[in-house]
């Protein structure tokens, strides 16, 4: 059972593969592949746009923090000028905290900028590949379409297309059927002529008595012709046919009497 199931599976896969080959159009497959590549390129471009948006947000935050840092530094100087050292110390402490945030954001900004450059380069390379594939795809499609048209034209001229094959088979079947009917008609005519098959219509047929008379008459004609040829070879005259219901030729009677006396 295991061997049978494997064989059935193999047959099914082979037939399915053959059916898929007949149904597959290379042009449709190429268009589908090109569409998938465009979708991938679009995703890469969206990724580049997302990274660029994040980088831009970090830049805005950095600008804001740097502005706050500069403001705190100015406030510290003013407080120190007014003799408020404690107030100046508080301003500088806040500025130091902002500077730490600025440093962290600058690291993130550099990272995002590197990712953006990588994605941009990848998008450019993918765009070049997609453009090259599109050119090759159109070339292959044009070549396939031309080859398909040439094949159809060649099949039309050579008569091997499916339509012409069907017409050829129909003509062959008609010729075979006609020959079969002609042979059957000829066989029936021969049987009717020989008397082996009675003509039930009663038209143009002969009864058995007439057929027997025709046969005997034909045999008599042959015998008379044979006697005439013998007489010509012997230098005599050809024998005369016997009259139906009468006596035979005297020469034939004399010849028969001579044969009887000799015996």
HELIX and SHEET records of a PDB file:
HELIX    1   1 UNK A    2  UNK A   23  1                                  22    
HELIX    2   2 UNK A   26  UNK A   81  1                                  56    
HELIX    3   3 UNK A   85  UNK A  158  1                                  74    
HELIX    4   4 UNK A  162  UNK A  194  1                                  33    
HELIX    5   5 UNK A  208  UNK A  234  1                                  27    
HELIX    6   6 UNK A  250  UNK A  262  1                                  13    
END                                                                             
